[in-house]
Amino acid sequence: METLIHPDRLLPADSNTRSIARELYAAVSDLPIVSPHGHTDPRWFAENEKFADPASLLIVPDHYIFRMLFSQGVKLEDLGVPRRDGGPVETDGRKIWRLFAENYYLFRGTPTRMWFDHTMETLFGLSERLTPKNADRIYDHIAGLLASEGFRPRALYERFGLEALATTEGALDDLKWHRQIKESGWKGKVITAYRPDAVVDPDFEGFGANLDELGSITGCDTGSWKGYLDAHRKRRDYFKSFGATSTDHGHATAETANLSGSEAAALFDKVRSGKGSAADHNLFRAQMLTEMAKMSLDDGLVFQIHPGSSRNHSAPMLERFGRDKGFDIPTRTDYVKALKPMLDCVGLEAGLTVIVFTLDETSYARELAPLAGVYPALKLGPAWWFHDSPEGMRRFREMTTETAGFYNTVGFNDDTRAFPSIPARHDVARRVDCAFLARLVAEHRLDHDEALELAHDLAYGLAKRAYKL
């Protein structure tokens, strides 16, 4: 029977090692999915409405897809991506789908191709690769399924075997969709995560007005340093009331600081007034990472740092389409010096969990694995974003295991806006990890029973424990 995805995909080519990997994978392939960090829309699960059409579900929300197409001259307007000025964009899902099909060849060899084919076969029962010739027929097939009860968001959550799914909301979000989920009585576990970038980054658009709003919704005086910190504590507690177990911070660098109270207050006054320099803004962001780490020590929220992205690299595209439209580019990132002030403050606290991600793979063996291999508070996030590919996952294991081991890592998280791709992404991670473990067994560096236990932990246990789920 013709298939889109081979049963031995990503497993070792060597037959002996592959047989070990097959056994390990079989033991974990059907484990529940813990998705502790991502960017799916909680409104989907609150309203549980049918998805409108294949394009709005599979293409329009996925920046992995439209950044590749844009690089080859396809306009975002033609893919239905909304413009900030409300200008016209394509709204016909079939036309968007046809355009995607015409350019599907561009994804050959990429993780996106693997995720998409996995979704086509396992979710929609398709066994033929998408082409311009079959685009309409496949579109109609998927559209017919999306019109059925079994393809509503909550039904898909259950079909995917999700045990927990975390979304990410800004500090000013009222969490109304999470409230609606909570009050609906549905048993699915969809929780939020606290993302305060808009009120900790002085370069964020509308920063001053954002602080005013933060004060308004918390009743705290965000014109003062003490009141500002109290406002964060209140918002963190509010997010916890909707199930949050983590915070998330998308700073450009991993730089931290540990100023005295008076120094921090003076710095806050300067950036709050709008008179801070670029150096002041950098220092304030650095101080706030340490402040957030201290708050996590107090309230138990897992502290995630996602540094090293030059976000919204194209000013014209930011102006036209807004944030998160595929123009985020990895940068070189220092961790040893950058994290030291925070680690001097809280790094020895075993009760704190700080999960650090990177887009700078050169830092894995040189900096991050040695740091996580000794500081009790520090854990390594998995291969992230541009590197959540089979090759990136293999490199992560090869460069971190020798120094940090497996248990200073936190399993896998998919970090996606593309809901249907979640099972595909976790399947790739499970296969790559099983292949890595199989090699260690074949080389007599790991016993078989240890590999089975590790496979389970990497696929399920580590993420569940690290994120307190």
Protein Blocks (a to p, Z undefined) as FASTA:
>chain_A
ZZfbdfkgoiafblklmmmmmmmmmmmmmgccddfbccbdfklmmnopacfblklmmmmm
mmklmmmmmmnopafklnopacfklpacdfbfklmmmmmmmmmmmmgoiaklmmmmmmmm
mmnopabdcdfklmmmmmmmmmmmmmpmklgfklmmmmnopabdcddddfklgolmmmmm
mmnopabdcdddddfklmmcmkbghklmmmmmmmmmnopafkbfklmmmmmmmmmmmmmm
nopabdcdddfblcdcdddfklmmmmmmmmmnopacfklmmmmmmmmmmmmmmmmmmnop
acdddehiaehkblklmmmnoghihpaccddddfklmmmmmmmmmmmpmkbccddddfbl
klmmmmmmmmmmmpmkbccdddehjlmcfklmmmmmmmmmmmnommlcgbjaekiablml
mmmmmmmmmmmmmmmmmmmmmnopacfklmmmmmmmmmmmmmmmmnoZZ
